[in-house]
Amino acid sequence: MTVKVTVTSTETIKPTSPTPLHLKAHNLSCLDQLHPTIFSHVGLYYLVDESLSPPNVADILNRLKESLSKALTLFYPLAGRINIDRHSIDCNDEGLYYSEARVNCHLLDFLRKPDLDLLNDFYPCHPTKPEPFAKIYPVMIQVNVFECSGIATGLCLSHKILDGISTSSFLKGWASCSRGCFESVSPSFNAASLFPANNHLPMDSIASLGRSMIKMGNSVTRRFLFDPSALSALKSKVDMGTGIRSPSRVEAVTAFIWKCAMSVSKAKSGIRKPSVLSHAVDLRRRMVPPMEEYSMGNLLWIPSSHCGSEDEIELNSLVGKLRETITEIDADFVRKLQTGDGLSIISKNVEEMAELCSKGPVDYYGFTSWSRFGIYETDFGWGKPIWVSSHKITGSMFMNLVHMLETREGDGMEAWITLDEPEMAMLLDHQEFLEFASVDPNPLAHGARSTQPPPAAIRVCWGWVLPHLYALDRPFEGLGLVARIKRFQVRLKVDLRREAQTPSLANPGEICSVANGATPKEISRAERCVLQEYEMCHSVEMGTINASYALRATEVVYDHSAGDTVCSECGLVLESHSIDETSEWRTFANESGDYDPVRVGGPSNPLLTDGGLSTVISKPNGVTSDFLSSSLGRWRNRDPNRSLILAFKTIATMCDRLGLVATIKDRANEIYQKMEDQKSSRGKNQDVILAACLFIACRQEDKPRTIKEICSVANGVTKDEVGQANNKILKQLELDSGQLHAGDLMRRFCSHLGMNNQAVKAAQEAVLKSEEFDIRRSPVSIAAAVIYIIRQLSDNKKPLREFNTANRGGGGGGDGRVVVVVVVVAWWWWSLWWRWQRRGGMVAVVAATAWWWWWWWNGGGV
């Protein structure tokens, strides 16, 4: 089976609160200026335990989006856009690119032997095609859902604003918001004040130097594991002498890979070329005092170590060169970099590198280490990631790069190495290298010391608990104790499944000696009794990993004070920290009587001049007129937001009638607001303009609706009017609404017909196949015809009348001409069959053909 990654939805996640005006422009630091506008990639892989809250994938995706929106309020530059000058970010709250995708395989199957080509598809922006997104979006995110409820979150992060530690800080902040710890996140964007931007940096020389480091050939990226034993052996192999600190694991692995890479380069070219190694060094910990945890920006320096063609390349010597270079980056160096000496330091560093590269061919190796960044601590509420990945570099233009990540337990190192194809082939045959490195390791196996009990211990736990619970009969049933124990059992089994794919539970006879004298018969009887007598609504099947939720309908209780939705039978919290998005009604009455002043506050709207926040003073009861009320009435008539508020209400009403999501409504409001700013909607039918804005918003948010559907909820507008207004708006605002395809309508039409997944997949494949042919019909007609044919080929056939009703409900039929498409297709097939079977009926065939072409030529079915 071919594994595919299919993007199911894309949207823009905006901050929950607008960015204050004084923070709208975020200036980059001089260290940010030195970095190119490229993406760094990181992927986090989760095996979701469905016995925990939230219980299903839909809840997880909603929780991710809601918490991301909250996090962007704090990490506000990430929701903006990089300006053309590359020196600042416009914090305009336009939002962060977010997409969701489905992967037709199990996460465990993928992790046993990760396919790096497939892994690149887990990112919203493919590593080989970063343009033009890297110059626009600070961050792009794609959440990939596997068939087994496993989740892989792929992030593309602009190196113009984020380094590795900043990436880790953003992930921690997002995860904290997902767990409800919003107050614990406090990012700092003060890098520009510590390292002010400089317009005199030698950017041309830096760009030229970067081009000289690019190689031509066929790049290959492979993964290598240095497990704890290999790291210990490497460190012991380096003899730094008496009284000198032994090398760190990063120093040992870096020097070892550098040594082997130079050996491979010499074997390939026949000569030993000078070699340059650069390694990113964090400046936060080297400042006095050290910077706080959530300090954002490229707060790093990239020094270089040189090894001449005649220099010694023993491990001791290379570790010494590396340590000497990194040791120079101290508090005094950072202090000079912050002052006026920063420009001279940068210029001198560029000149030295340029001089070295001008003397002849030089091998360049770029190293970066994400060790002890805490990325494996990123817990959104359903466990920590079981693997963190980088990406595969492909193409004919590349650099020799090494990206080092720590393993899940933190005691190993995984190196992603990119070299030229011949050099990589030699490295894979390098005996010394293979003594310490494992090639393409299994992420499930390496560096994972299990902290869970062994299989027999799970049964021992039940051997102790169940006999006593059985003897106590039912005293704890009302407290939900049994349900908690059973969920604990599922959690243990799922954790066991992560370590060894087939759980091996011991039988009762194996634990009698440690089960406080319990007999096998007593243990088995207790298990059956608990699973039968205390069967709750969220059941667990012994011996398998089955934690199916909501097996039968149960009543739930909503706790308004805590925002929790709780099962009334077992006490399981189905949803926690719910947000009440309705208006806040508060009374301020302090005396009895008919007069009860209240205050109601709605959500803010950044599209309005005052943000939608206002105070309304009502007229007291029994007062017919007074100066204040009349003055307020005149002021309201002059309210500049009055027309916008009415328009937004109309758009909200249309969205509600069509069942559209809030992002489409917000996008339509934004389009209309732009038209108002340009005074392009004055003197025109507002209902037509609003309908056209909603039509364009649906297309831009990849949730297209037909013009007929829009007209059905608008106030008496026609298709021609909406079509003309649509063209004018697109031209006026220079927008691109995209093109409607039949595949965009398939799921909605199939949903109205109640088709099963198999039929839906068949219809989607058929409509994709139809795009290969020149079918000059409207997408609605093509979708309807394909669905009808699929339904007639399936076991669950539908009459044409029911199909027409469902199609009208989906907004595609309108006047019924889509059904004519199906009838004509059926008639065409029947006529061909008649000609084949009877060798006659040519009159019917000719008549059907002529009528078909005449109807098609005159635009039928549109």
N, C-alpha and C positions, 0 to 999 in steps of 0.2 A: 504494500500500500504506500502510495506517495503521500508524504506528510506535507501539508500546506498550512500556511498562515493566512487566514481570511479576515480582513478588516471589516467589522460589522457596523461601526459607528465612529464618527469623529465629531468633536465639538470643542468649544472654547470654554475653559473654566476661568471664571472671573473671581476676584476677591469678594468676600462677603460685605466688606465695607470699602467705600472709596478712599483712595489715597489723599491725604491732606494736601492742600495747594503748595505748601512750602517744601513738600517732598516729591513734587511732580518731576523734577529733573535730578537724576542721579549721575553725578560726575564720576568718571573712572579715574583710577590712580595711574601713576606713571608705570607701575608694575603691570597693570592691566593693559596699558598701551603696548607693552613689549610683546604681548601674546597675540598670535594670529586669531582671526575669527573662524575658528573651527570648533567642531563638537568633540567632547569626550563622551564615551559611552560606558554605561554600567547597567548590568541586569541583575535583578534579585528574584530568586526562585523560591516559591513557598508551596509546601504540601499542606493544604488546608484541612484541618481536623473538623469535620462537619458536626462533631458532638459539641463544639464550642459555639459561642455566639460571635458573629451572626451565623445562622445555620445554613445559608445557601449562597450561591455565587451572586445572585441578584442583589442581595443585601450587602455583600462585600463590595461590589462595584459602586453602589450608591454611597456606601460609607467612605470609600476612597475619594469619590468626587466631592462629597460634602466636606470632608476633612481637608482636602486639597484647597478648596475654596477658602476655608478658614486660615490655612497656613499662608496663602498668598496675601492675606491682609498684613501679615508680619513680614513676609519675604516679598514685599511689594515690587521691587525692580524686576522680579522674574515674571510678572504679569504685564510688563511693558514691552517696548520695542526698541531695538538698538538703532540709534540714529545713524544717518548716512556718514557723518564725520567720524564714527567709531570712537568718539571721545566721551559719549554720554549715553544714557538710556532715558527714553521718554516714558516715565511711569504713568501711562495713560489708562491703566486698568483694562486694556483691550482683552487681556486674558491669556492664558497658557494653552498651547495646543495639546489636546488630549484625545486619544483614540482607544478603542477597544477592539480586540481581535479574538478569533477562535482558532485553536490548533487541534487538528483531528488526530491526536494521539495522546497517550498518557504521559504525564510528566516523568514518572519513574522510567518509562521506556526511553525517553529522550536523554535522561541523565545517565543512563548506563553507558552510553557512548555518544556524547554530544556532537551533533553535526554543526560545525561552525558556520557553514553556508546558511543553514536553516536558522541558526542563532541570530544572524544578522537581520533576519526578517522580524525578529521580536522588537526591533527598534522602530520608532515612528519615522525616522529619517535614516535611510540605508547608508551605512558608512561609506559606500562608494559614490553616493550622490548627495553630498551635504548642501550643495548650492540649490536654491538661494537661501534655504532656510537658516543656515548658520549665521547669515548676516542680518536676520530679522528677529528670530525668536531666541530669547535667553535660555529657555528650557522647552523641550518637547517630551511627552510621556505617552507610552503605549502599554496598556494592560492586556496581557495575553492569557486567555482562559483555556486550559487543557480539558480533555474529556473527563478526567478523574477529579475535577475541581481543583487541580493544581493551578497555580498562578505564577506567571513570569512578568515582572514589571520592568520594561525597558525604558531607560532615560537617556536622552541626548541633551547635554549641558554645554552651553557656550563657554569656551575657555577664555572668552573676553571678560567674563565677570566671575566665574567660579573655578577654583582649583579643587583638588581632591578633598581637602578638609572642609571646604565650603559645601561641596556636594554631600559629604557625610552629615554636615550640620543641617542642611535642608531636608535630607531624608529623616533625620531624627526629629526635626520639628514637625514634619508632615505626620510621622508616626505618632508623635505625642498628641497632636490634634485628633487623630483617629481614635486614640485611647481615652480622649476626654481630658488630657492634661494640657490644655491650651495655655494656662498661666505659666507653665514651666519653660516656655520657649521665648527667648528674647534675643533675636539676632541683631548684630551691629553692622552697619554699613558706613563705617568711618574711615575706610582705607584711603580715600582721597584726601582726607585731612592729615593723615600720617605720612602719606607718600604723594604729594601734590603732582598733578599732571604737568607735563613739560612739553611745550610745543617745539622744542629744539632737539628732540631726540633724533639720532641718526637712523630714521626708519627706513630710508632707501638702502643703507648699508646692511641693516638687519635683514631686510627682505632679500637682498642679493646673497647674503651669507646663508640664509635658509634655503635658497634655490641651489646653492653649491652642495648642500648636504643631501639633496635628493638623488636617488639612484634610478637607473633605467634597467628594466628587466622584468621578471615575473616574480612577484612577491608571494611568499608563503608564510602563513601564521600557524604555529603549533603550540600546544600546551605542554608544560613540563612541571612535574611535582617534585619538590624537595621535602621529603617527609622528616619528622623529628630526628630519626636516626641519621639521615643523610646530612642534615644541618649540623648535628653534633659532630659527625665525622669531619665535615668541612672546617668547622671552627677549630677542631683539634689539629687539623692539618696545617693550619696557619700558625707558625711559631714567630710571634712578634718580639720575642726576647724577654728577659727578666725585668719585672717591674712595669711592663707596658700592658695596658688593658687589652684583653682578648677581643677579637673582632665581633661585632654584632652579626646577627644572621643576615641582615641586609647587606652589610659590607662583605661578608663571606660569599654570598650568592652572587652579588654584583661582580666582584673580582673574578670569581670562577667562570661566570658566563663570558666576561670580557676576555679572559685568557683563552677559552675554547673558541670564541669567535675569531680572535686574531689568528689562532692556529689554523682554523678552517680557511680564512681568507688567504693565508700564505700558501696552503695546499692548492687552492684554486688558481691563484695568479702566478705562483712560482717564486714570488718575492714577498718580503715582509714590508708592508707599507706602514707609515706612521699612523697612529690610531688616536682618536679623540673620544673621550667618554664624558657625557654630561649627565648629571643626576640632580633632579629637583630637590631642593632643600627648603623645609618649612621655616619661615621667619617668626612665626607667632611665639614659639617657645624660646627663641633666642633674643627676644626683646626684653628690656628691663624697664618696668615690670612686664611679665608675659601677658599676652593679649588673652581676652576671654574666649570661652569655648565657641560661641556662635559669631566669631568675627568673619565676615564675608569678604570675598574678593580674592584676587591672585596674590596672596601674601607669601610668595615664595621667590627664591632666587635659583638660577640654574648655572652653577659653576661647572667648569670643565677640567678634566685631568688628561694629561698628554703622555703618550708612550711612544718614544722614537723608534725608528727601525732598528737601532742597535741596543736599545734598552733591554734590561732583563725582564722577562715576563713570568717569573715565578710568582706563585700565589702571594707569598709574603710581600714581595715588592709592589704588586698591584694593589694590595690592601693598604700598604703604606702611602702610595700615591693618592688613593681615594680618600683616605683619612686626612691627609695633609690638606687636600682641597676643601673638604667639608669643614675642617676645624677652623679655617680662615673666616667662615661665615659665623661670626660671633656678635655679641651685643655692640661692640665698637663698630663693626662693619655696618650693622643695621643703622646705627646712629649717623654714620657718614652718608648712608644712602638716603636718609630722611632730610639731610641738610643740602647745602649747595654743592657738596662733593658728589652727589648722586649722578649728575650728568657726566662728570669726568670718569667715574667708575664704569658707567655703562659704555661710554665711548672707548675707553681703554680696553675693555673686555672684547668689544666687537673688533677693534683693530688687531688685537693679538690673534683672534680666531681667523680673521681674514688673511693675515700674514702667513699663518701656518698653512692654510688651505691653498695659498698662492704658490707654495714651493713645490707642489706636485700632488699626485693622487693621495688622498687621505681617507681612511676608513672612519666613519662617524657612527657612534652608537649612543642612542638616547635612552636613558633609564628613568623610570619613575616607580615609586613604591607607595602602595596604599596600605602599609602595615600599621596596625594599631589605630586605625581610623574609626573603629567601632561600627563599620557598616553591617556586620553580622548581628548587631544589636537592634537593627531596624525592625521593630515589632509593631504592626498595625492593629494588633488585637487578636490575631489568629496564629501566633507563633513567629519564631525568628526564621530568616531564610536558611535554606539548607545548602545554598550555593550562591556565590556572587561571581559574575563573569565580566569579562571585557568584550572585545569584538575582534572579528577577523579583518585584516587589512588585505585588500586585493587590488590589483591593477599593475600597470607597467611603470608607474612613477610612485616611489615610496621611499621611506627612510628605514634604516635598521633600528628597530625599536624594541624595548623590553618593558613590559608592564607587569609588575610583581604585586600579587594579592596574597593576603594570608588565608589560610584554610579556616574552616568553620570553627575548629577548636582553638585556633590561634597559635598552634605549635608547629605548623608547616608553612611552606611558601609555594605558591603556584605562579609560574612565570609564563607569560604569553609573549613569545619571541617571534618577531617578523624579520625574515632575511630573504635574500635572493634564493631562488629555487635550487640552483646547484650547491650553494653554501648550506642550505637547510638539509639537503640530502647528505652532505658530508657530516654535518653535525649529528644526524641520526645514526651515523656509523662511527662516531667518535667514542672510542672505548672509555676513555677517562670520564667524559661527560655522562655517559650512560651508567657509570658506576654510582653516581649520586642522583641522577634525575630519572624519573619515570615518564614515559611518553604517553600523552593523551590519557591521563588518569580518569578513573571513574569518580565523579564528585561524591557519590553516595558512600564510597569506601574509604577515601583518603581522609586522614586527619579527623576521624569521627569516633572518638572514644565515647561509647554509649553510657549515659548517666541513668538510663532506665533499668529496672530490674530485669534479670534474665527471664526467659519464658517460664521456667518452673516457679519463679518467685511470684508471678501473677496468680498462678493456681494456688500457691501457698497462701497468698493473701485471701483468696476466696475460701480456702480450707479453714482458715481461722474465723473469718467473718460470718460466713453463711450458716454454720451450725448454730452459732449463738443467736443469729438473727432469726433463724427458724424456730428456735426454742422460745424466743420472746414473742413469737406470733406477730401481732399487728400494733404494738404500742407506738411505733414511730411513723405510721403510715401518713398521718395528717401533717407531719413535718417535712415530708418529701425526702426523708433520709435515704430510702431505698433508691429513689431516682438519682440522687447524688452519687451513691456508690456505683450504680450501673453506668453512669456517665464517666465516672473515674475509670471503670473497667474498659470502656471504649477508648478513652484517652490513652491508656496504657497500651492497648492493642494497636492503635494507630501509630504511636511512637515506635512500637516494636516493628510495625510494618515498614517504617522508614529505614530502619537499620537492616532488616532481613525481610525480603519481600514475602516470604511465606511464614506466617506465625506458627510456631511449634509449641502448643500448649501441652504441658505434662498431664498425664491421666491421674485420677484420684489416688491410685495405688502408689504412685511415686512420691507422694508427699505425706503419707501417713506417719512416717517417723518424725516429722517436724510439725505436725498439725495438732499438737496437744492431745494425742491419743484418738483423734477422730478416725473412724473407719471409712473405707472407700464407699461403702453403701450409704453411710450417713452424709458424706460430702455430696455424692450424686443426688441423693434425695433432697438435700438442702438447695442445691442449684435449681432443680426442677421446680421446687416449691416457690422459690423467690421469683423465678421467671414467669410462673403461671399465676400465683396468688397475688403478687405485687406488680402485675403487668401495668405499666403506665402508658400514657398516650405517646411517649417517645420511647419506643421499645428497642431492645438490644438482643440480638441473636447470638447465643453462645457459640464459640468455635469459629465464627466468621467476623469480619469487620463490617458490621451493618448497623449504622446509626441513623436510620430513616426517621425523619421528623414528621410530625403531624400525620400519623398513620390514620387517625380518625379525627373528626371534627371535635374540638374542645373549646370551652368558653375561656376567654382571656379577660384579665382585669387590667385596666390602665391606671397606673399610679401617677396622678398629675403632679404631685410634689417632686417626685424623683424623675419623671419622664420615662418610666419603665412600663413595658407591656409584659405581663406575667401570666403564665399558664395557671389556670385555677386548680388543676388537678395535681401537678407535680412541682409547681413553684419555679419552673424554668423561666428565666428572663429571656423573652424572645427578641426584644428590642430595648436598648438602653439609651438614655440621654436624648430622647426625642425632642425635636425643636418645634415649638408651637409658632407657626408663621402667620397666624391670624392677628388681627389688631388687638391692642391692649386696651381693654375697657376698665376704667377706674372711676369710682365714685368719690366725691368729696362732700357729700351731704352731711351736715352736722346738726340737722334739726328735722323734725317730721314736717310733712306737708307735701303739696303737689310738686313743688320745685325741687328737682334733684339734679344739680349740675354734675356733669360727667366729662371726662376727658378721654378721647380715643386717639391713638397714634398709629399711623400706618407706616409701612416701610419707606425708607428714603429712596429717592429716584435721582441719580446723578444727571439725567438728561434735562431736569428742570433747573431753572436758574437758582432757586433756593434749596435745591436738593429734595424738594417735596416736603420739607419740614415747615410747618406753619402753625399759627395759633388762631383759633376761631372763637370769638366771643359771641355767645348766643344772646338773643333778646329776651329779657325776663318775661315770665308769663303775666298776662293781664295788661301789658303795656302795648298800646297800639302803635306808637311812634316815639322816637326820641332822636336827639341829635347824633348820639354815638352810633345807633343802629343805622341811621340813614347814611352817615359818613362811611361806615363799614360797607354798606351796600354799594356806594359809589366806588369805593376802593376795589371791591371785588370785581366790578365791571371793568376796571383798568388792569386787572391782574394779567401780566404778560404770559403766564403759564396756562391761562384758561383754555385756549384752543388746544394746546398740547395735551392737557389733562383729558379733555373730551375725546381727542383722537386716540390717546392711549387706552381709554376705557372701551372705545369701539373695537380696537385691535384685540384687547383682552377678551371681549365678548366673542369675537369671531374665533379666536384660538380655543376658547372653551367649547364652542359648538363643534369644532373640528377635532378636539382632543389633542391639541398640540402642546408640546412641552414649553417650559418657561424660556428656554434659550431662544426659541424661534420668536416668541413674543418680544423679548428684549431686542432681538436683532431687527424686527419690524419697527419697533419704536425708534431705534437708532436711525434707521433709514429715513423714516418720516421726519425725525428731528433735523437731519441734514437737509432735507428738502425745505423745511421751514426756515432754516438758517439762510439758505440761498434765495428765499422768497419765491420758490418755483411752484409752490402749490396754491398760491393765491389766485382767486378767480376761477378755480377749477372745482369740479365735483369732488368733495372730500371723500365720499364713500368710494369712488373709483380709485383715488390716490391711495387710500388706506388698504383697499383690496390688493392693489398692485404691490404695495410695500410688503404685505404679508406673503404674496406669491413669491417675490424675490427672496424673502427671508427663508422660506421653506426650501428653496433651491440651494441657497448658500449653506444651510445647515444640514444638507444631505437628507432632508425629509420632505421630498417634493410632493406637492399636491397639484392636481390639474386645475385649469382655470375654471372649469365647471364646478369643482368643489368649492373654490373660493367664492364664486358667484352665488352658490347656494346659501352661503351664510352672510353675504354682503347685503346691503340695503337696496335691492332692485337694480343692481348694475348688470351690464351685459358682457359677454365674452369679448366683443370687439373693443369696448371701452377699456376693459382691464388690459387687453393686449396692447393697445396704443399707449396707455399710461405706463405700462411696463417698459416699453421701448424708450419712452422719453426719460424715465427715471434712470435706466441703465446708462443712457447717453449723457444725462446731466451730471450724474455722480461718478461716471466712469467705473461702473461696477461690472462684474462678470457673474451672471447667474447660473452658468453652466448649462448643460443639456440634459433633458429628461430622457431616461432609458427605461425600457420595459422592465428591466430587472429591478428598478427602484420601486415598482408597484407590486411586485409579486407577493411579498410576504403579507402585505395588507389585504390584497384580494383573497389570498389563500386563507387568511385568518377569518375573514367574513364567511367563507364557505366551510370552515371547520375541518380543513384538510389535515391529515397526519403529517409527521415529519418526513416520511419517505416520499409522499406525494409532493410535498413542498420542495424537497431537494431535486426530485425529477423535473418539476416545473422550472426551477432555477437553472438547471443544466440545459433544459430545452431552450429557454429564452437566451442564455448565453450563446448557444449554438446558432440561434437565429440571427445573431448580430453579424455572423460571417456572410450572410446573404443580403442582397439588395432588396429589402422588403420596404417598399415605400408606403408604409402605413404609420399611423400614430402609435406611440408606445402603449397607449391604453388599449387600442385594438389588438395589438400583438400580444400583450399580456393576457387579455381576456380570451383570445383564441387558444393560446398555449394552455391556459388553465382548463378550458373546456375539454380540449383533446386529452389532457392528462387524466382528468376525472373520468372520461369515458373509457379510457384504457385501464383504469383501476377497478378494484372490486366494489368500491363504494361509489356507485354512479349517482349523479344528480340530474333531475329533469331540467330542461332548458329554462322553465319558468323560475325555478329556485335559483339557478345560476344567474339569471338576469336580475333577480331581486338582490342577491348578494353583491353583484357587480355594481348595481346602483348604490347600495349601501357603502361600497368602497369609494364611491365618487367617480368611478370610471365610466359607467354606462350612460348616465344622463338621459339621452333621448332614445336609447335602445339600439343605436346603430352598431354597437360592439357586438350585440347578439347576431346582427345580420352578418358580420364577419364570420362568426362561427357557422351560421347556417350556410353561407356560401362555400366555406371550406368543406363542410360536410357534403354539400351538394356536388362540389367539384370531385371529391373522392368517390362519391357514389357513381357519378357519370363515368369516371374512368373504370370503375369496377364493372359497370354495365357494358361498356364497350369491350372489355376483356372477356367477360363471360358469354355474352350473347352475340358478339360480333355485329352488333346492330345498335340501334338507338343513337345513330350519329346525329340525328336532328337534335336530340336532347343534349348531346355533348356540345355541339356547335352553339346551341342556344345558351347553355350554361356558360360557355366560354365567352361568348360575345357579351352577355349581360354582366359577367364578372368584370371584364376589362372596361366596359362602359361605366359601371358603378365605381370602379377604382379610379378611372381617369377623372371623374367628376367629384372626387374628394369624399367619397362615402366613408363612414366609420370614423371620421375625425372627431 
